[in-house]
């Protein structure tokens, strides 16, 4: 497995390209996963786009394969800190031009990253962005307090034996999905959720829904200077389409598309529909048939 150290944390990364796992001359797509997950759920999307792009996938600091060492477990876990991680990752891998594809919490990290790459002298040029299941929350003190209490319980109660329970993968994913996905994908997400560092999982969870995010994210959406596609799932109960609409209303460069009959994982629930939107936005044609929709497990 390839790793590269960013901020004292070994980051897992991989290239998915037309020639396998080696970078070529094609334009770069960098994929950012959401809370509790890993780059694994992006693999099928990347494989479908690899004829046109060199796809860079990585696990966020403290999640899945990018595990923290004991000496850096007290690092900063704000979303803008993760945006800076991505700046340093791309610099270390000598990527100076890229398109960003992000999902869920990763969309906020992407927006911070885009702001940082535009205002800092990072020498990283981003031509387009695709934000999946993202948006802007309105601050509600009581609702946020309840979310924090629930979030703390979710993060702290994660014994590894949960992975052995029959149907636990299906139970974990049921709130995220409208359409079924394969057992392999469900089990991968359960495994990644259980493996996430408590410090990283709690820090990002609290920062994603915080006064800081409420104060800064709207302005960063307003300041986006590149064409941006924002995709929402019609039946997403985690980040409903209305929150995506609020973000898109701030900037004419943001094209908001609501995918029908999907929840919080449109790239897995309806891969063909998701790839159609992406290819149209990026101006490329289909080269590989997507994986059929349905529960294969």
URHUUR-V144475 format. One record per pair of residues at least 12 apart in sequence whose ideal C-beta (glycine too) atoms are under 10 Angstrom apart, sorted by sequence separation. I is the first residue (numbers start at 0). J is the second residue. D is the distance in Angstrom with one decimal. If there is no record, write none. Layout:
i={I,I}
j={J,J}
d={D,D}
//
This chain:
i={0,1,30,42,44,85,101,113,168,172,173,231,243,260,261,0,1,14,15,28,41,61,99,112,169,172,175,230,231,243,244,259,274,30,42,60,85,99,168,171,172,229,243,258,271,274,275,15,30,41,60,61,113,168,170,171,229,231,240,258,274,28,38,40,41,60,85,109,112,168,169,172,231,240,241,256,273,274,12,28,38,39,59,99,113,168,169,171,172,229,240,258,271,272,30,38,110,167,168,171,229,240,258,270,271,1,37,38,39,62,65,97,109,166,167,168,170,227,228,270,271,28,37,38,60,61,85,109,110,168,169,172,227,256,269,270,271,272,28,37,38,60,109,168,171,229,270,271,36,37,59,106,109,167,168,171,235,254,270,15,25,28,29,36,81,85,89,106,107,110,223,227,234,235,256,266,267,269,25,28,29,30,32,38,39,60,81,84,85,88,106,109,162,168,229,230,231,233,234,239,256,268,13,25,26,27,28,29,30,31,32,34,37,38,39,59,82,83,86,105,106,108,110,164,220,221,227,228,229,230,231,232,233,234,237,238,267,268,11,12,13,15,23,25,26,27,28,29,30,31,32,33,36,37,38,59,78,81,82,85,86,95,96,97,99,105,106,107,167,220,223,224,226,227,228,229,230,231,232,233,234,235,236,237,254,11,15,25,26,27,28,29,30,32,35,36,37,38,57,78,81,82,85,89,95,96,97,98,99,100,101,102,103,105,106,107,162,219,220,221,222,223,225,226,227,228,229,230,231,232,233,234,235,236,237,15,25,27,28,29,31,34,35,37,57,60,78,79,80,81,82,83,84,85,95,96,97,98,99,100,101,102,103,104,105,106,107,161,162,217,220,221,222,223,224,225,226,227,228,229,230,232,233,234,235,13,15,16,23,24,25,33,78,79,82,83,86,94,95,96,97,98,99,100,101,102,103,104,107,217,220,221,223,232,233,234,235,15,16,19,23,32,78,81,82,85,86,94,96,97,98,99,100,101,102,103,162,216,219,220,223,231,232,235,14,15,17,18,22,32,57,77,78,79,80,81,82,85,90,97,98,99,100,101,102,159,161,162,218,219,221,230,232,261,13,15,16,17,21,22,57,78,79,82,83,89,90,101,161,162,217,220,221,231,232,233,260,15,16,17,22,55,78,79,82,83,86,89,90,160,216,217,220,232,15,16,17,55,77,78,82,87,89,159,231,234,14,17,18,57,79,86,157,158,159,230,16,17,79,83,85,86,89,157,230,232,15,16,17,55,86,157,232,15,16,83,85,154,157,14,15,16,55,153,14,15,157,13,14,15,53,154,232,13,14,55,154,155,230,12,13,132,154,157,230,12,13,53,56,154,11,12,13,52,55,59,154,155,11,12,52,54,59,154,155,230,10,11,153,154,230,10,11,52,153,154,228,9,10,59,154,228,10,31,150,151,154,230,8,9,11,13,31,150,153,154,228,5,8,11,12,48,228,7,8,11,12,151,227,228,3,6,10,11,31,147,150,151,178,226,2,5,9,10,11,45,149,150,177,226,1,2,9,10,29,44,176,177,178,8,9,147,150,175,177,8,9,44,146,147,150,176,177,8,9,29,41,146,176,177,5,7,8,29,41,175,176,7,41,146,147,175,2,3,27,40,143,146,147,174,175,2,7,8,29,174,0,4,7,8,41,6,27,29,143,8,36,142,143,7,27,36,143,6,27,29,31,33,34,35,36,6,27,28,29,30,31,32,33,34,35,36,139,22,26,27,28,29,30,31,32,33,34,138,140,143,22,26,27,28,29,30,31,32,33,34,136,138,22,26,27,28,29,30,31,32,33,103,136,138,31,32,33,34,136,6,10,31,33,138,139,10,30,31,33,138,8,12,31,32,136,137,138,188,6,10,31,135,136,5,6,10,14,31,135,5,12,188,5,12,29,136,137,184,5,6,10,31,135,136,177,5,6,134,135,177,178,180,184,185,4,5,29,133,177,178,184,3,135,177,178,180,184,3,5,135,176,177,5,134,176,177,178,180,181,4,44,133,175,176,177,178,180,3,174,175,176,177,179,180,3,173,174,175,178,179,180,130,172,178,180,1,172,176,177,178,172,175,176,177,130,175,29,108,128,134,172,29,107,133,128,129,130,131,132,133,134,27,33,125,127,128,129,130,131,132,133,28,30,31,33,104,107,108,125,126,127,128,129,130,131,132,26,31,33,104,107,125,126,127,128,129,130,131,132,26,28,107,111,114,124,127,128,129,130,131,134,104,114,117,136,104,132,135,103,104,111,114,115,118,131,134,107,110,111,114,117,132,133,134,137,110,113,114,117,132,134,135,136,184,110,112,113,117,131,132,134,135,107,110,111,114,117,132,134,135,137,107,110,113,114,133,134,135,136,181,185,106,109,110,113,114,132,133,134,135,180,181,184,186,113,132,134,135,181,184,185,107,110,113,131,134,135,180,181,182,183,184,107,110,130,133,134,135,179,180,181,182,183,106,109,113,135,178,179,180,181,182,178,179,180,181,34,130,178,179,180,110,130,179,35,81,109,176,35,76,81,106,134,35,74,76,80,81,76,80,106,130,63,72,74,76,78,106,128,72,73,74,76,77,78,81,127,128,129,130,169,72,76,77,80,99,132,63,64,71,72,75,76,79,98,131,169,63,66,74,76,77,78,98,99,100,102,168,62,63,66,67,73,76,77,78,132,62,64,65,66,67,76,77,100,132,63,65,67,75,78,132,62,63,67,77,79,103,106,131,132,58,61,62,63,66,78,79,104,131,132,61,62,65,77,78,103,104,131,132,61,77,103,131,35,58,59,60,61,79,102,110,58,61,62,78,79,82,106,43,60,61,62,77,78,60,61,35,40,59,61,79,106,43,61,62,33,42,61,131,60,39,40,59,129,39,42,131,131,40,129,39,40,129,39,37,36,37,39,40,129,36,39,128,129,35,37,38,127,35,37,127,33,36,37,126,127,32,35,36,35,37,34,35,37,32,35,36,35,103,34,102,103,102,102,35,102,34,35,34,100,35,34,35,33,34,34,33,100,98,100,98,98,8,8,34,33,33,47,45,44,43,44,47,40,43,47,41,40,41,44,47,48,40,43,47,51,36,44,48,52,33,43,44,47,48,51,33,43,47,51,52,51,44,48,50,51,50,51,48,50,51,30,50,51,48,49,50,47,48,49,47,48,47,46,47,47,46,47,43,46,44,43,44,43,28,28,26,26,17,17}
j={12,13,42,54,56,97,113,125,180,184,185,243,255,272,273,13,14,27,28,41,54,74,112,125,182,185,188,243,244,256,257,272,287,44,56,74,99,113,182,185,186,243,257,272,285,288,289,30,45,56,75,76,128,183,185,186,244,246,255,273,289,44,54,56,57,76,101,125,128,184,185,188,247,256,257,272,289,290,29,45,55,56,76,116,130,185,186,188,189,246,257,275,288,289,48,56,128,185,186,189,247,258,276,288,289,20,56,57,58,81,84,116,128,185,186,187,189,246,247,289,290,48,57,58,80,81,105,129,130,188,189,192,247,276,289,290,291,292,49,58,59,81,130,189,192,250,291,292,58,59,81,128,131,189,190,193,257,276,292,38,48,51,52,59,104,108,112,129,130,133,246,250,257,258,279,289,290,292,49,52,53,54,56,62,63,84,105,108,109,112,130,133,186,192,253,254,255,257,258,263,280,292,38,50,51,52,53,54,55,56,57,59,62,63,64,84,107,108,111,130,131,133,135,189,245,246,252,253,254,255,256,257,258,259,262,263,292,293,37,38,39,41,49,51,52,53,54,55,56,57,58,59,62,63,64,85,104,107,108,111,112,121,122,123,125,131,132,133,193,246,249,250,252,253,254,255,256,257,258,259,260,261,262,263,280,38,42,52,53,54,55,56,57,59,62,63,64,65,84,105,108,109,112,116,122,123,124,125,126,127,128,129,130,132,133,134,189,246,247,248,249,250,252,253,254,255,256,257,258,259,260,261,262,263,264,43,53,55,56,57,59,62,63,65,85,88,106,107,108,109,110,111,112,113,123,124,125,126,127,128,129,130,131,132,133,134,135,189,190,245,248,249,250,251,252,253,254,255,256,257,258,260,261,262,263,42,44,45,52,53,54,62,107,108,111,112,115,123,124,125,126,127,128,129,130,131,132,133,136,246,249,250,252,261,262,263,264,45,46,49,53,62,108,111,112,115,116,124,126,127,128,129,130,131,132,133,192,246,249,250,253,261,262,265,45,46,48,49,53,63,88,108,109,110,111,112,113,116,121,128,129,130,131,132,133,190,192,193,249,250,252,261,263,292,45,47,48,49,53,54,89,110,111,114,115,121,122,133,193,194,249,252,253,263,264,265,292,48,49,50,55,88,111,112,115,116,119,122,123,193,249,250,253,265,49,50,51,89,111,112,116,121,123,193,265,268,49,52,53,92,114,121,192,193,194,265,52,53,115,119,121,122,125,193,266,268,52,53,54,92,123,194,269,53,54,121,123,192,195,53,54,55,94,192,54,55,197,54,55,56,94,195,273,55,56,97,196,197,272,55,56,175,197,200,273,56,57,97,100,198,56,57,58,97,100,104,199,200,57,58,98,100,105,200,201,276,57,58,200,201,277,58,59,100,201,202,276,58,59,108,203,277,60,81,200,201,204,280,59,60,62,64,82,201,204,205,279,57,60,63,64,100,280,60,61,64,65,204,280,281,57,60,64,65,85,201,204,205,232,280,57,60,64,65,66,100,204,205,232,281,57,58,65,66,85,100,232,233,234,65,66,204,207,232,234,66,67,102,204,205,208,234,235,67,68,88,100,205,235,236,65,67,68,89,101,235,236,68,102,207,208,236,64,65,89,102,205,208,209,236,237,65,70,71,92,237,64,68,71,72,105,71,92,94,208,74,102,208,209,74,94,103,210,74,95,97,99,101,102,103,104,75,96,97,98,99,100,101,102,103,104,105,208,92,96,97,98,99,100,101,102,103,104,208,210,213,93,97,98,99,100,101,102,103,104,105,207,209,94,98,99,100,101,102,103,104,105,175,208,210,104,105,106,107,209,80,84,105,107,212,213,85,105,106,108,213,84,88,107,108,212,213,214,264,83,87,108,212,213,83,84,88,92,109,213,84,91,267,85,92,109,216,217,264,86,87,91,112,216,217,258,87,88,216,217,259,260,262,266,267,87,88,112,216,260,261,267,87,219,261,262,264,268,88,90,220,261,262,91,220,262,263,264,266,267,91,131,220,262,263,264,265,267,91,262,263,264,265,267,268,92,262,263,264,267,268,269,220,262,268,270,92,263,267,268,269,264,267,268,269,223,268,123,203,223,229,267,125,203,229,225,226,227,228,229,230,231,125,131,223,225,226,227,228,229,230,231,127,129,130,132,203,206,207,224,225,226,227,228,229,230,231,126,131,133,204,207,225,226,227,228,229,230,231,232,127,129,208,212,215,225,228,229,230,231,232,235,206,216,219,238,207,235,238,207,208,215,218,219,222,235,238,212,215,216,219,222,237,238,239,242,216,219,220,223,238,240,241,242,290,217,219,220,224,238,239,241,242,215,218,219,222,225,240,242,243,245,216,219,222,223,242,243,244,245,290,294,216,219,220,223,224,242,243,244,245,290,291,294,296,224,243,245,246,292,295,296,219,222,225,243,246,247,292,293,294,295,296,220,223,243,246,247,248,292,293,294,295,296,220,223,227,249,292,293,294,295,296,293,294,295,296,150,246,294,295,296,227,247,296,153,199,227,294,154,196,202,227,255,157,196,198,202,203,199,203,229,253,187,196,198,200,202,230,252,197,198,199,201,202,203,206,252,253,254,255,294,198,202,203,206,225,258,190,191,198,199,202,203,206,225,258,296,191,194,202,204,205,206,226,227,228,230,296,191,192,195,196,202,205,206,207,261,192,194,195,196,197,206,207,230,262,194,196,198,206,209,263,194,195,199,209,211,235,238,263,264,191,194,195,196,199,211,212,237,264,265,195,196,199,211,212,237,238,265,266,196,212,238,266,171,194,195,196,197,215,238,246,195,198,199,215,216,219,243,181,198,199,200,215,216,199,200,175,180,199,201,219,246,184,202,203,175,184,203,273,203,183,184,203,273,184,187,276,277,187,276,187,188,277,188,187,187,188,190,191,280,188,191,280,281,188,190,191,280,189,191,281,188,191,192,281,282,188,191,192,192,194,192,193,195,191,194,195,195,263,195,263,264,264,265,199,266,199,200,200,266,203,203,204,203,204,207,207,277,277,281,280,281,196,199,237,237,238,266,266,266,266,267,270,264,267,271,266,266,267,270,273,274,267,270,274,278,264,273,277,281,263,273,274,277,278,281,264,274,278,282,283,283,277,281,283,284,284,285,283,285,286,266,286,287,285,286,287,285,286,287,286,287,287,287,288,289,289,290,287,290,289,289,290,290,277,281,281,283,286,287}
d={9.1,6.2,9.1,8.9,9.5,9.6,9.8,6.0,10.0,8.4,9.5,3.9,5.6,8.5,8.1,7.8,8.3,9.1,9.3,9.7,8.0,8.1,7.0,8.1,8.1,5.0,8.3,7.8,7.8,8.9,8.5,7.9,9.0,7.4,6.9,7.4,8.4,7.0,6.8,7.4,9.6,5.2,7.6,5.8,9.2,9.7,9.0,9.1,6.4,5.4,9.9,7.0,6.3,9.4,9.4,9.7,8.9,9.6,8.1,6.8,5.3,9.2,9.8,9.8,9.7,8.0,9.8,9.1,9.3,8.8,6.0,6.3,9.1,9.6,10.0,10.0,8.2,9.9,9.6,7.3,9.2,8.3,9.7,9.4,9.8,3.8,9.5,7.0,7.8,6.2,4.9,9.7,8.5,9.1,9.7,3.7,8.2,9.1,4.7,5.3,5.4,9.2,7.1,9.9,4.7,8.2,8.8,5.8,8.6,9.9,9.4,9.2,6.2,9.5,9.0,8.6,9.1,9.3,9.8,4.3,8.5,6.4,9.1,5.5,8.4,9.4,9.7,8.8,7.5,7.3,9.2,9.7,8.6,5.7,9.2,5.4,8.1,8.6,9.1,4.9,8.8,6.7,6.2,4.5,6.7,9.7,8.2,7.0,8.8,8.1,6.0,8.9,9.8,6.2,8.7,9.5,9.2,9.5,6.7,9.5,9.8,8.8,9.8,8.7,8.7,7.0,9.0,9.2,9.0,7.8,9.4,7.5,10.0,9.1,9.4,9.7,8.8,5.7,8.3,4.5,9.6,6.6,8.1,9.3,7.3,5.7,8.6,8.4,8.1,9.9,4.1,8.0,7.9,9.7,5.4,9.3,6.9,5.5,9.6,9.8,8.6,6.9,7.0,8.5,7.6,6.7,7.3,8.0,6.9,9.1,8.5,8.8,6.0,7.4,9.0,7.4,8.6,9.8,9.8,8.4,6.7,9.8,9.9,9.5,8.8,9.3,5.7,7.9,6.9,8.1,7.4,7.6,6.3,8.7,7.8,7.0,8.8,9.8,8.1,7.8,9.9,8.8,9.4,6.6,5.4,5.1,4.9,4.6,4.9,8.1,7.2,9.0,7.1,3.3,8.3,8.9,7.1,8.7,5.4,8.8,6.5,9.1,9.7,6.9,5.9,8.1,7.0,6.6,9.7,4.9,8.5,9.0,5.7,4.7,5.2,4.8,5.3,4.9,5.6,5.0,7.3,7.5,6.7,4.6,7.3,7.4,6.8,5.4,7.1,7.8,6.9,8.0,7.7,6.6,7.3,7.3,6.7,9.3,9.1,9.2,4.5,7.6,4.8,8.5,5.8,7.5,7.7,6.9,9.3,9.3,7.5,9.3,9.6,9.2,2.8,9.4,6.0,9.7,8.2,9.9,9.2,5.3,6.7,8.5,7.0,8.2,7.2,7.9,7.0,8.8,6.3,6.7,5.2,7.1,9.6,9.8,4.7,5.9,9.2,7.8,7.5,8.2,9.1,8.4,8.3,9.7,9.7,8.8,9.2,9.6,7.9,8.0,8.7,9.8,5.9,4.7,5.8,5.7,7.7,7.8,7.2,8.1,7.3,9.4,8.0,7.9,9.5,7.4,6.3,8.2,9.2,4.6,7.9,10.0,7.1,9.9,7.4,9.3,6.7,9.6,6.0,8.7,6.3,5.1,4.8,8.6,9.4,9.0,9.5,8.2,9.1,9.5,4.8,8.2,3.4,7.8,5.7,7.1,6.4,7.7,7.7,4.8,4.7,4.5,5.5,4.4,5.1,8.4,10.0,7.8,4.8,5.6,5.7,4.3,8.2,8.8,9.0,4.2,9.8,9.1,5.7,7.5,5.2,7.4,3.8,8.5,6.2,9.9,6.9,9.3,7.0,7.0,8.3,6.6,5.9,6.9,9.4,8.0,9.4,5.8,6.6,9.1,5.0,8.3,9.1,5.8,10.0,8.8,5.2,8.2,6.4,9.8,9.5,9.3,8.5,8.0,8.0,8.6,6.8,9.8,7.3,8.2,7.2,9.2,7.9,9.5,8.9,6.0,8.6,9.9,9.9,9.3,5.9,9.6,8.9,9.7,9.9,5.3,8.8,9.8,9.9,8.5,4.2,7.5,6.2,8.0,7.5,7.1,6.3,9.7,6.1,9.7,9.7,9.6,7.7,9.1,9.7,8.4,5.4,5.3,8.2,8.5,5.6,8.5,5.3,10.0,7.1,9.4,7.1,9.4,9.7,9.9,7.1,5.0,5.3,9.0,8.3,8.1,8.6,9.4,8.5,8.9,5.4,5.8,8.4,9.5,9.1,8.8,9.4,9.3,8.2,5.1,7.0,8.0,8.7,6.3,7.9,8.2,7.4,8.8,9.9,9.8,9.5,5.2,9.0,7.5,9.1,4.7,9.9,7.2,6.5,8.9,8.9,8.0,6.7,9.4,9.0,9.7,7.9,6.1,4.4,9.4,6.9,9.1,6.9,8.2,8.1,8.7,6.1,6.5,8.9,8.0,9.8,7.8,7.9,7.5,9.7,7.0,9.7,6.6,5.3,9.5,5.9,8.4,7.2,6.7,7.6,9.4,9.8,9.5,8.8,3.9,9.5,9.5,10.0,8.7,9.6,9.4,6.3,7.7,7.6,8.6,7.7,4.8,8.2,6.1,5.7,4.5,8.5,4.9,8.3,6.7,9.7,9.7,9.5,9.7,6.9,9.9,8.2,7.5,9.9,7.5,6.7,8.4,8.8,6.9,6.5,9.2,9.6,9.4,9.3,9.7,9.5,7.4,8.0,9.6,8.9,9.2,4.8,7.0,9.2,8.8,4.5,9.4,7.3,3.6,8.6,8.4,9.2,8.7,8.6,6.9,8.5,5.1,7.1,9.6,4.6,8.6,9.5,7.7,9.8,7.2,8.6,4.7,8.7,8.8,9.8,7.0,6.9,9.8,9.6,9.7,6.7,9.9,7.3,7.6,9.3,7.5,8.8,6.2,7.4,8.2,9.4,9.4,4.0,7.8,9.1,9.6,8.5,6.3,8.2,8.9,7.9,5.8,7.9,8.4,7.6,9.1,9.7,8.6,8.7,8.7,7.0,7.0,9.8,8.4,9.5,6.9,7.7,9.7,7.9,7.8,8.0,9.8,8.4,8.1,9.4,5.7,9.2,6.1,6.3,8.0,7.1,6.0,9.4,7.4,6.8,9.8,4.6,9.9,9.6,7.3,9.0,7.3,5.8,7.6,7.9,8.9,7.7,7.8,5.3,7.9,8.4,6.8,9.0,5.0,6.8,8.1,9.7,9.1,8.9,9.2,6.7,7.0,7.4,8.2,7.2,8.2,4.8,6.3,8.6,8.6,9.6,8.3,7.0,4.4,5.1,5.6,5.0,4.0,6.1,3.0,4.2,9.0,9.4,9.1,9.2,7.7,7.1,7.8,7.2,7.5,6.9,7.9,4.6,8.3,8.7,8.8,8.7,6.8,9.7,5.8,8.8,8.1,9.2,8.3,5.0,9.1,6.1,6.3,8.6,5.5,8.0,9.9,9.3,8.4,7.6,3.5,9.5,9.1,9.7,9.8,8.2,7.8,9.1,4.5,8.2,7.2,9.5,9.5,7.1,7.2,8.7,8.6,8.2,9.3,5.6,8.8,6.4,9.2,6.3,6.3,9.1,5.5,8.0,5.5,9.6,9.3,8.8,7.4,9.0,8.2,10.0,8.2,9.5,6.9,8.9,8.0,5.8,9.8,9.9,5.0,9.7,9.1,5.6,9.6,6.3,9.8,10.0,9.3,9.8,5.4,9.2,9.2,6.4,6.0,5.5,9.4,9.9,5.5,7.2,6.7,9.9,6.9,9.4,6.7,8.2,3.7,6.6,9.1,4.7,8.3,8.9,9.7,7.9,8.4,9.6,9.2,5.9,7.0,9.1,9.1,4.5,5.6,8.4,4.3,6.2,9.2,9.6,6.1,7.0,9.6,8.1,5.9,8.7,7.9,9.9,9.3,9.4,4.1,9.5,9.9,9.2,8.1,6.4,6.6,8.1,9.5,6.2,9.4,9.5,9.3,9.9,8.7,7.3,7.8,9.5,8.9,9.2,6.5,6.0,9.7,6.4,8.8,9.1,8.7,7.3,10.0,8.7,9.9,5.8,7.7,7.5,7.1,8.0,7.1,8.2,9.5,9.5,9.5,7.6,6.2,8.7,9.3,9.4,6.3,5.1,4.5,4.8,4.8,4.8,6.3,8.1,9.6,9.2,8.4,6.2,6.0,7.9,7.0,7.3,8.1,7.1,8.2,6.0,9.9,8.6,10.0,9.6,8.7,9.4,7.5,8.7,7.0,9.4,8.5,9.4,9.2,9.7,9.7,8.4,5.2,5.7,9.6,8.9,9.8,8.0,8.6,9.6,8.9,9.9,5.2,6.7,9.0,8.2,4.8,7.5,7.0,6.3,7.7,8.7,6.3,7.4,9.6,8.8,5.1,8.0,9.8,6.4,9.8,9.9,9.8,9.7,6.4,9.6,9.5,7.6,5.8,9.5,9.8,6.6,6.3,8.7,9.2,2.8,8.4,8.1,6.2,4.7,8.5,8.3,7.8,4.3,9.3,8.7,8.2,8.7,9.5,9.8,6.3,6.3,9.8,9.2,6.5,7.6,4.6,10.0,9.8,9.6,7.9,8.3,7.7,6.1,4.8,9.6,8.9,7.1,8.7,9.1,7.2,9.5,4.9,9.5,8.4,7.6,7.1,7.3,8.5,9.9,7.3,8.2,6.8,8.6,9.2,8.4,8.3,6.1,6.6,6.3,9.9,10.0,8.5,7.8,6.6,6.5,6.6,4.0,2.0,8.3,3.7,8.5,5.1,9.7,8.0,8.8,9.1,8.7,9.1,9.6,9.1,8.9,9.2,9.3,9.9,9.1,8.9,9.7,10.0,9.4,9.6,9.9,6.5,8.9,7.3,5.4,9.4,8.0,8.2,9.3,7.1,7.6,8.6,9.4,9.7,9.4,8.6,7.1,8.3,7.6,7.2,6.6,9.2,9.9,9.0,9.9,9.6,9.0,5.0,2.5,7.9,8.7,9.2,9.5,8.2,8.8,9.3,8.7,7.6,5.3,8.5,9.1,9.2,9.0,4.6,7.7,8.4,9.0,9.3,5.4,9.9,9.2,9.3,9.2,8.6,6.8,9.2,9.3,5.0,9.8,8.4,4.7,6.3,9.3,9.3,8.1,9.9,6.7,9.7,6.6,9.4,9.9,8.7,5.7,9.0,6.8,9.2,9.1,5.4,7.6,7.1,6.7,8.7,8.5,9.4,8.4,9.2,7.9,8.3,9.8,5.0,9.7,9.3,8.7,9.4,9.8,8.8,7.2,6.6,7.1,8.8,7.2,6.9,7.0,9.3,6.5,9.4,3.8,9.0,6.7,6.8,9.2,9.7,9.2,8.4,8.8,7.6,10.0,8.7,9.7,6.4,6.1,9.1,9.9,9.6,9.2,9.7,9.9,2.5,7.6,10.0,8.6,6.3,7.2,9.9,9.1,7.4,9.8,9.2,8.7,8.4,8.0,8.5,9.7,9.6,8.0,7.9,9.5,9.5,6.2,7.9,9.8,8.2,9.3,9.5,9.3,6.6,8.4,4.9,6.5,6.1,8.0,7.5,8.5,8.2,8.7,8.3,6.6,5.9,6.8,9.8,8.0,7.4,8.6,9.3,7.1,9.5,4.3,6.8,9.9,5.3,9.3,9.4,9.6,10.0,6.5,7.4,4.4,8.2,9.0,9.1,8.8,8.5,9.4,8.6,5.7,6.8,8.3,8.6,8.7,7.9,8.9,9.9,7.2,9.5,6.7,7.3,9.0,9.1,5.9,8.7,9.6,6.4,6.8,9.5,7.4,9.8,9.6,9.6,7.0,9.6,9.4,9.5,9.0,9.6,9.7,10.0,5.0,7.5,8.7,7.3,7.1,7.5,9.2,7.2,7.3,9.6,7.0,9.3,7.5,6.3,6.3,5.5,8.3,9.3,7.1,7.2,8.1,8.4,10.0,7.0,8.9,7.8,7.6,9.0,9.4,8.9,9.4,8.0,4.5,7.8,8.2,8.4,8.2,9.3,9.7,7.6,9.1,6.6,9.8,3.7,9.7,9.8,8.3,6.2,8.1,8.3,7.5,7.9,8.1,4.9,6.8,8.0,5.3,9.2,8.0,10.0,8.8,8.5,7.4,9.6,5.4,9.2,8.4,8.9,9.6,8.9,9.9}
//
